[in-house]
Amino acid sequence: MISTQTDPVTFSLGPLLRGEAEVIAGWITRWTAGHTLRQVALIATGAGAFGAAMGSWRAPEQAAFAAVKLPLILLATAAGNALLNGLLAPLLGLNLRLREAFAAVLMSFALAAAILGAFSPLMAFLVWNLPPLTPGAAENVTAYSVMLLTLVAVIAFAGVTANVRLLQLLHRLAGGARGTAARLLLAWLAVNLLLGSQLSWILRPFIGSPGLPVEFLRAEAWHGNFFESLLNTLRQLWPEF
Amino acid sequence: MNESNLNPPPGAAPERSPSQPVLPTLPAAVFADTLPAPPPLPAAAHAERSLGEDPGDRVPIRGALGVIEAVLRHPRRVVFHLNQGSDISRLVGLLLLVALGFVAVYGAIVGSFSGGEQWWAAPLKITAGLAVTAGICLPSLYIFACLSGSAARLGEVAGALGGALALATLLLIGFAPVAWLFSQSTSSVAFMGALHLGFWLVATGFGVRFLKTAFRHFGLRSESGLNVWVVIFLLVSLQMTTALRPLVGPFDQTLLPPAGEKKFFLAHWMDSMEADGRKAPARGAAANRGD
């Protein structure tokens, strides 16, 4: 077997993907602006490429919009919850500094973005093979289902992998205390999902309905919220809900 | 429970019964003389040597013929040279060139079924299709390899994929005479499509074996991620045959199907089989006339 030596200081994709907890813990504790910039660039490239592939099904302009919006959600979630995540860490038993908590969350987002970026050529190939989105076309229903299922599978894979790596990192930073690491991960997941889902709601559409114009934000972007919409959908399905 | 089955407490020697005779201590030489030497452990006997330990691993790979010999007979040599890092781009280029060259030849055999424009269109589309499939699947292969613990760099991953494709397409060349013979003696598009598909699956199986060998040397801890990637690669390559249709059947005015005619590969196969089924009675009558 081949052994490779990894520079413990420089941020690179390989150790991040392999989950080399010691190297990643080194990045978190010896935080530099360079690391943050590289992670931001990785998020912009990976999530941007995936957004572009996804949006290209609707129109080239939609591809450009989604390429900006998807990384924006990840970065805005990390930045918007930086203080809360930093406060939750010591409260739940892991004495991380604010910047360490931010770096850990950003690292997991960068990993998810790298995976999304790697799948973006496959998404583009899928889009190439799907019938174009046209208003009222019956074949759109099947194509939309295929697209939705693929998106859910890829995003779920990226999200789960990133969180497994984050859990391994927190476990190490917590000195092997599994309970502390799991509690903190759950808390971070809850607050990041809360903010991330609402940001996604505001920044919709990512693919766009064929009957509506292509635009960066819907006119009613700031009306309602993700959970309200979810509740309304459930009420339509089960009126007694 | 029988007390004698219990282990004695640590540190305390078990008490000897007065009736128990004292046995003399046998010298170690007695055992050495009477007992045969234990056979080597099977694991140790079959343990894989590390790269470069075998002098055959270090033999330079020169030219296309060297690449063909290495992927077929000495896959470890390819992995060793990929790992060395020096001139890796030349080796990766050679592997891909061999793969694309072989698949172009096999493409001509595919095109020989319909003839005419398909003599050049089929090899062109099949070669381009393989290159695009490899290109769009390479990033996810790198990601899956790293997630499974592999320390391979992108160049090494590209080389491993190139080696797998070179081996798979080399096997296709081996199948080519059989494919050509069937091409000339049958008029069923569905049958020929199934035959080429079968050959491609067998060839891919050997390519995957090469890939797994390479990644074992690159430190892969688990093959599950690689297995998921193989499924993705197969799906992409099968869909590519539909996106670039027709490959087996007659040339249809344009190189690619019209933009509005998007199909999933399973739907395309069903349609092809139905169309072929409608032509079957006429083919049967023609065949019987020849009896």
HADDOCK unambig.tbl for C-alpha pairs under 7 A between the chains (distance, minus, plus):
assign (segid A and resid 1 and name CA) (segid B and resid 50 and name CA) 5.91 0.50 0.50
assign (segid A and resid 1 and name CA) (segid B and resid 217 and name CA) 4.75 0.50 0.50
assign (segid A and resid 1 and name CA) (segid B and resid 218 and name CA) 6.22 0.50 0.50
assign (segid A and resid 1 and name CA) (segid B and resid 219 and name CA) 5.66 0.50 0.50
assign (segid A and resid 2 and name CA) (segid B and resid 217 and name CA) 6.20 0.50 0.50
assign (segid A and resid 2 and name CA) (segid B and resid 218 and name CA) 5.74 0.50 0.50
assign (segid A and resid 2 and name CA) (segid B and resid 219 and name CA) 6.33 0.50 0.50
assign (segid A and resid 4 and name CA) (segid B and resid 151 and name CA) 6.55 0.50 0.50
assign (segid A and resid 14 and name CA) (segid B and resid 146 and name CA) 6.35 0.50 0.50
assign (segid A and resid 17 and name CA) (segid B and resid 143 and name CA) 6.96 0.50 0.50
assign (segid A and resid 17 and name CA) (segid B and resid 146 and name CA) 5.39 0.50 0.50
assign (segid A and resid 17 and name CA) (segid B and resid 147 and name CA) 5.11 0.50 0.50
assign (segid A and resid 18 and name CA) (segid B and resid 146 and name CA) 5.04 0.50 0.50
assign (segid A and resid 18 and name CA) (segid B and resid 147 and name CA) 4.80 0.50 0.50
assign (segid A and resid 18 and name CA) (segid B and resid 148 and name CA) 6.67 0.50 0.50
assign (segid A and resid 18 and name CA) (segid B and resid 149 and name CA) 4.99 0.50 0.50
assign (segid A and resid 115 and name CA) (segid B and resid 143 and name CA) 6.57 0.50 0.50
assign (segid A and resid 118 and name CA) (segid B and resid 139 and name CA) 4.71 0.50 0.50
assign (segid A and resid 118 and name CA) (segid B and resid 140 and name CA) 4.98 0.50 0.50
assign (segid A and resid 118 and name CA) (segid B and resid 143 and name CA) 6.93 0.50 0.50
assign (segid A and resid 119 and name CA) (segid B and resid 140 and name CA) 5.96 0.50 0.50
assign (segid A and resid 121 and name CA) (segid B and resid 136 and name CA) 5.02 0.50 0.50
assign (segid A and resid 122 and name CA) (segid B and resid 136 and name CA) 6.02 0.50 0.50
assign (segid A and resid 129 and name CA) (segid B and resid 243 and name CA) 6.72 0.50 0.50
assign (segid A and resid 129 and name CA) (segid B and resid 262 and name CA) 5.58 0.50 0.50
assign (segid A and resid 129 and name CA) (segid B and resid 263 and name CA) 6.73 0.50 0.50
assign (segid A and resid 130 and name CA) (segid B and resid 262 and name CA) 5.80 0.50 0.50
assign (segid A and resid 131 and name CA) (segid B and resid 260 and name CA) 6.34 0.50 0.50
assign (segid A and resid 131 and name CA) (segid B and resid 262 and name CA) 5.31 0.50 0.50
